[in-house]
Amino acid sequence: TCHTYTPAEQADATLMCASAVDYDFAVPAGFHPDEAAIALVNGDDAAESARLHASLDTPCKAALKKLACLSTHATCGATSSPCQATCDAVSAACPAHVLTDLGV
């Protein structure tokens, strides 16, 4: 199924990616892309994730959010990975260890 965030969803603070994804994206049955994006950003270790995120500035957090959202919200009809520009933005905005710490 394809979906585009509605204005009401874009205003919903619980949908992490609603403000970052402005295109039709695929939603396979049983898959919740916003939950997947949150899991990607948070990682497997909650304490380590909290420590890492506390050390990051706002531009880095915004770049990571966009990367997570593009990674979990595949363009409808395709299974593409985030574009290089998004990865480059994270590299430019965040300390060098961030992508490694997140396993990206």
C-alpha positions as CSV (number, residue, x, y, z in Angstrom):
1,T,0.0,0.0,0.0
2,C,1.1,3.6,-0.7
3,H,0.6,6.4,1.7
4,T,1.2,10.1,1.9
5,Y,1.1,11.9,5.3
6,T,-2.1,14.0,5.6
7,P,-2.0,17.5,7.2
8,A,-3.4,16.0,10.4
9,E,-0.7,13.4,10.5
10,Q,2.0,16.1,9.8
11,A,0.7,17.9,12.9
12,D,0.9,14.7,15.0
13,A,4.0,14.8,17.2
14,T,3.9,11.1,17.7
15,L,4.7,10.5,14.0
16,M,8.4,11.1,13.9
17,C,8.7,11.2,10.2
18,A,5.5,13.1,9.2
19,S,7.3,16.4,8.9
20,A,10.4,14.9,7.1
21,V,8.7,12.7,4.5
22,D,6.9,14.6,1.8
23,Y,6.4,11.9,-0.8
24,D,4.3,8.7,-1.4
25,F,5.9,5.9,0.6
26,A,5.3,2.1,0.7
27,V,3.6,0.6,3.8
28,P,3.9,-3.2,3.7
29,A,1.2,-5.0,5.7
30,G,2.2,-5.1,9.4
31,F,5.0,-2.6,9.0
32,H,5.0,0.7,10.9
33,P,7.6,3.0,9.3
34,D,7.6,5.6,12.0
35,E,8.2,2.9,14.7
36,A,11.0,1.5,12.5
37,A,12.6,5.0,12.2
38,I,12.4,5.5,16.0
39,A,14.0,2.0,16.6
40,L,16.7,2.9,14.1
41,V,17.5,6.1,15.9
42,N,17.3,4.6,19.3
43,G,19.4,1.5,18.6
44,D,19.4,-1.7,20.7
45,D,20.8,-0.3,23.9
46,A,18.5,2.3,25.5
47,A,21.1,3.6,27.9
48,E,23.8,3.9,25.3
49,S,21.4,5.6,22.9
50,A,20.4,8.1,25.5
51,R,24.1,8.9,26.2
52,L,24.8,9.3,22.5
53,H,21.8,11.5,21.8
54,A,22.5,13.7,24.8
55,S,25.9,14.5,23.3
56,L,24.5,15.6,19.9
57,D,23.6,19.1,18.9
58,T,20.3,20.0,17.1
59,P,21.7,20.0,13.5
60,C,23.1,16.5,14.0
61,K,19.8,15.2,15.5
62,A,17.9,16.7,12.6
63,A,20.2,15.1,10.1
64,L,19.9,11.7,11.9
65,K,16.1,12.0,11.9
66,K,16.0,12.6,8.2
67,L,18.3,9.7,7.5
68,A,16.2,7.3,9.7
69,C,13.0,8.5,8.0
70,L,14.3,8.1,4.5
71,S,15.7,4.6,5.5
72,T,12.3,3.4,6.7
73,H,10.0,5.2,4.3
74,A,10.8,3.6,0.9
75,T,9.5,5.5,-2.1
76,C,6.3,3.8,-3.3
77,G,7.0,1.3,-5.9
78,A,10.7,1.1,-5.1
79,T,13.0,-0.3,-2.4
80,S,15.6,2.4,-2.4
81,S,18.0,3.4,0.3
82,P,18.6,7.0,1.4
83,C,20.4,9.2,-1.1
84,Q,24.1,10.0,-0.6
85,A,23.3,13.6,0.1
86,T,21.4,12.6,3.3
87,C,24.4,10.5,4.5
88,D,26.7,13.3,3.6
89,A,24.6,15.7,5.7
90,V,24.9,13.4,8.7
91,S,28.6,13.2,8.2
92,A,28.9,17.0,8.0
93,A,26.6,17.8,11.0
94,C,27.6,15.0,13.4
95,P,30.8,13.8,15.1
96,A,32.6,11.1,13.0
97,H,31.7,8.3,15.5
98,V,27.9,8.8,15.2
99,L,27.3,6.7,12.1
100,T,29.6,4.0,13.4
101,D,27.9,4.0,16.8
102,L,24.5,3.6,15.1
103,G,25.9,0.8,12.9
104,V,25.3,2.7,9.7
